[in-house]
Amino acid sequence: MYPRRLAPPEGTTLLLGPRATGKSTWLEQVLPDATRFDLLDTRLARDFAADPSRFAREVEALPAGAWVVVDEVQKVPALLDEVHRLDGKKGRRFVLSGSSARKLKRGGANLLAGRALRRDFFPLVSAEIGAALPLERVAFGALPRVLGLQRPHAYLESYVDTYLREEVQAEALTRNLGGFARFLEVAARQNGQVTNVSNIARDAQVARPTVQGFFDVLVDTLLGFWLPAWKLKPGTKLVAHPKFYFFDAGVARTLTRRLAYPPTPEELGTLFETWLLHEVRAFLSYSGLTYPLSYFRTHDAVEADVVLETRDGFLALEFKASDDWRASFNAGFKRLRNELPNLTCVGVFTGRRSQKADGFTVMPYASFLETLWDGTLIR
């Protein structure tokens, strides 16, 4: 059992995270005495969908102060109305876990608006594993089951198949499953790049509006997220399109159908960036920091992978899967330094020792992750 960085729930909580990130295992650890309803049990989900009041009757039979855990609550969104009515009565508190927010957006609007505190759950991070991933393992990602396997290929392929079958097809999130499968491969190959929806639509052989809807499905089922372009100031010529990242480097690589092959240097660079961005997102979420993340890129390809404004000023990050930090890697930092006061720039690479380059700090990725998770880099 990996010790997770998310603080235990103190009140009714909506816990959202992709499948197999360890939500149920974590809840069993932090709430061992809670009453559990697992809606992956098809019969239980069917019974509650037919008669949501049965759930209420069973909860009302529990003692005062009881914790109630409902796993995969999106399977029966009608239970949210019952939770809304029962929450707090006789001190009862709920944790509702889910791997999709799509149905909850409609069915649980009242609950999501203020009754439950939302918390996000991520794949494992270095602070939970106890060390940074070796570079050769980055391409397989950080799902808990993956880390225990020498060859996680079969597990990751099964994971992707399960997502298509159980989340997309069973939940009827799209009727065009063939087009969606083609889209997934094309989108995964474009992971971490500036997203051109028209090009993806052409390559996947589906209509442009359909592709936009497919991206919405990925976001709602927590398989990916948008990283918006950061606007330096009005009139500056910058790339305006967002980037799309899958939530896990191993899942992204599996979707490209290239898991069986060693990653090319270009592929490894994107996977390295995806993994480190995942660590930053998880740190901000688990720490309760709401700083929005963006990327910076000009039309002449000067860029920084991450830009965020903290209470201490602006921070720019550049991730490079390279043992040698080249002067060209500082181009985005230099452009930003000319425009932003109180800017801190940190380069992250696969070299062995920290450096100072053009006045910027450059750190080995293991040192960067230690600094990130001890709370001294972002406060």
Secondary structure, DSSP 8 states (H G I E B T S, - for coil): ----SS---SS-EEEE--TTSSHHHHHHHH-TT-EEEETTSHHHHHHHHH-HHHHHHHHHTS-TT-EEEEETGGG-TTHHHHHHHHTTGGG-EEEEEES--HHHHHHTHHIIIIISEEEE--S--HHHHTS---GGGGGG---HHHHT-SS-HHHHHHHHHHIIIIIIITTTS-S-HHHHHHHHHHHHHTTTSB--HHHHHHHHTS-HHHHHHHHHHHHHTTSEEEE-B---STT--B--S-EEEES-HHHHHHHTT-TTS---HHHHHHHHHHHHHHHHHHHHHHTT-----EEEEBTTS-EEEEEEEETTEEEEEEE---SS--GGGGHHHHHHHTT-SSEEEEEEESSSS-EEETTEEEEEHHHHHHHHHTTSS--
